[in-house]
Amino acid sequence: MAPIIKVRNLEKCFGKLYVLRGLDLDVEVGEVLVVIGRSGSGKSTFLRCLNFLEEPTAGTIEIDGVVIPAGEPGREHRAHIQQIRAKTGMVFQHFNLFPHMTALGNVIEGPMTVKGMSRGQATEIGERLLGWVGLMDKRDEYPARLSGGQQQRVAIARALAMEPKIMLFDEPTSALDPELIGEVLDVMKRLAREGMTMIVVTHEMGFAREVAHRIIFMDDGVWVEEGTPKEMFEHPQDPRTKDFLRHIL
Amino acid sequence: MSSTSTVVVAQPSAEAQQNIACQRAKVRGFVIKLIVVWLGIFVTLGVVFNLLRFDVNFMFDRLDFIIEGIEYTLIVSAAGITVAIILALIGALGRLSRNPIANAVATFYVSFIRGTPLLVQVYVWYLGLPQIGQQLEAIGLAGAQKLLTLPAIPAGVLALGVCYGAYMTETFRAGIQSIRKGQTEAAYSVGMTPSQTMRRIILPQALRVVIPPIGNDFVAMIKDSSLVSVMGVWELTYRATKMGRRYFRSLETLTVAAIVYWVMCIVLQALQARLEAHMGRGERK
């Protein structure tokens, strides 16, 4: 089977800052990939290039057959980006729930506004997903009244409501109080076990050990080493990898 | 000295309570002194006005005529703020736009209108527009002069609306930009287009942010509406000056007008405070 994500020669500069320095990546359907690295290594930037929240400076990104080279002209580019965003869902470090809508409102907003679904249809999907993340009883609460862990689970439901093929997680638990991290990781593990293709930028090594198929270590905008969790944790090869893992394990 | 007690401490100690009561008494004392000073100011003004043979009876006799002006003041201000809000929304989107025409026009509008006095703008609408109409008529555009010689109230509404619209444009723009980038990113990642994002996510939130400044602008416009008196709109200031000049009692008539403006502003500010409290009820503090 062809990889669902293909990245070739991805480069990203912010003005003079050379952040992503030529990245290649293949991700298979159903694969759970965990990206680790020091802060400033470019992991979030890489993730955000996949759904074009950041515009790549050079290189090509292909997601489920939609190919976007970096220098593409405007109109086609915008259409392609919309196609890619329809296939991907993203969960952010700071949740980014819409504060003027209830939990259910947040989840059904995408299906209604983007897919044109009726409120009834969208609510069915929304309630099912809120139930799946364990928050049916909070469906009518506003985000300000939810804990961080609850907000993040709503955010996951919101992303899933668009039926993406790939879920992107940008440090989903980094902004959470320790006692709330578990509930979010549980939802993510269940998602992984159900076969979702996931790319997760995180420091939660326990999660990686349990459900990741592959861990990839990034430093200074390049891949340094990759392997299965067992390989990476027990026999890291590169000195930079060893050094990094020593600090986080 | 510590006591090993597992009882939850329910109330502050006697010493703490005494200190709290003392603080409260101090605040009360301050407020009472404030009120005494205000009363003192009013009494002094009353004495001074008496000495100057301020004609209070005159004020009460002519009250009706002047107070009728409130209606015009409110109409012109309400219509003006509506025009201003519409222009501000369009202007803000223009200022934020990547379309060079929209951006250039909006920026010019804001800079020019904010850079010229409102009184000058009022005169342009009142005196300048008919002159343009006359010239257009001369070069063959039939009916231009009639069209461009606006009656007083519409001219006043346009003058206030266009002027305040420029200031409000910047308020709206700042309000839109104050919404965290993460909101836009979340909307995009769910698949929304920029215009859907603006309509469903950004503007509703920006609205809550800009309502206090708009409230302030409305109160300010009530007072700036006095400038349209030069166009002949029979609002408060016009009536006060007209009556004052006729009977040589300008101080009395203007005092009436001033008090009416003051009371209107106090009432509006109280309503605004209520509105802000109501809108903030869902916020976590």
Contacts between the chains, C-beta under 8 A, distances in Angstrom:
chain1	res1	chain2	res2	distance
A	51	B	188	7.8
A	51	B	189	5.7
A	53	B	185	5.3
A	53	B	188	6.5
A	53	B	189	6.8
A	82	B	191	6.8
A	82	B	193	7.1
A	85	B	188	6.6
A	85	B	189	6.3
A	85	B	190	7.7
A	85	B	191	4.8
A	86	B	191	5.2
A	88	B	189	7.3
A	89	B	189	6.8
A	89	B	190	7.5
A	90	B	185	7.8
A	90	B	186	7.7
A	90	B	189	3.9
A	92	B	182	6.2
A	92	B	185	7.0
A	92	B	186	6.5
A	92	B	189	8.0
A	94	B	182	5.7
A	96	B	180	7.7
A	96	B	182	4.0
A	96	B	183	6.1
A	96	B	185	6.5
A	96	B	186	3.7
A	97	B	186	7.5
A	98	B	183	6.8
A	98	B	186	7.2
A	98	B	187	7.8
A	98	B	201	5.7
A	99	B	205	6.9
A	100	B	204	5.2
A	100	B	205	5.7
A	100	B	208	7.5
A	109	B	190	7.1
A	109	B	200	6.7
A	110	B	190	4.0
A	110	B	191	6.1
A	110	B	192	7.3
A	113	B	192	6.1
A	113	B	196	5.4
A	113	B	200	5.7
A	114	B	190	6.6
A	114	B	191	4.2
A	114	B	192	5.7
A	114	B	196	7.1
A	115	B	191	8.0
A	142	B	282	5.6
A	144	B	282	6.4
A	144	B	283	6.4
A	144	B	284	4.1
A	145	B	284	7.3
A	155	B	186	7.8
A	158	B	186	7.9
A	158	B	190	6.7
A	159	B	189	7.2
A	159	B	190	7.1
A	162	B	190	5.8
A	162	B	191	5.9
A	168	B	189	8.0
